[in-house]
């Protein structure tokens, strides 16, 4: 299926009605504008969430809203090219989106956040609980990329996991050649701690990158990781199928 066929913003009203008649499910991808090293785009979180949602909708039905590129939390708010917002600023937009989708009699909404700071996850989980407490027929499931299970690589920030996953979705947006060469500038992490405070130091070769060295990226891992993520997302969405109208 053409990805454009599941992109809400590109569809005519009749096409939206037809798609939701087949599977009354809408994916809402979230991200932020955030530093992900010199080798990755600042919109990575939204690009990843959107890409995974598009693939899931193509395989399992439903539609995908455009990603919201404002996230909260994570301790990187002062990093270069990072634009964050507070949860109190983001939450009203998400609430209004859910209200309108419920008014359109959508059966279920899957929120998928590619930004998985604790504050972000707390915000979307609270929305899920809030919506469930209202007793509305539309069900809401709040997920983050970091919640996926059974993966060969553990989620990280701009390190090997996010580099590998994005390479399967937007291969031309991964530029490892822009990082210092591994042989010339090995990562020095006291005690081997790849999540330590030293990675906040702009002089560190992996400044702002938290997790295994992305310069050890293996292209062979990209598509299997992407497919495992989509399988997980479809499994989570499948639990909402009974709400289709």
VENDABEL-V39223 format. One record per helix or strand of 3 or more residues. SS is the DSSP state (hx for helix, st for strand). FROM is the first residue (numbers start at 1). TO is the last residue. If there is no record, write none. Layout:
# VENDABEL-V39223
SS | FROM | TO
SS | FROM | TO
This chain:
# VENDABEL-V39223
hx | 3 | 6
hx | 8 | 10
hx | 13 | 22
st | 25 | 30
hx | 44 | 60
st | 63 | 68
hx | 87 | 103
st | 108 | 113
hx | 118 | 133
st | 139 | 144
hx | 145 | 147
hx | 160 | 169
hx | 171 | 173
hx | 176 | 178
hx | 190 | 192
hx | 197 | 200
hx | 214 | 216
hx | 219 | 238
hx | 241 | 243
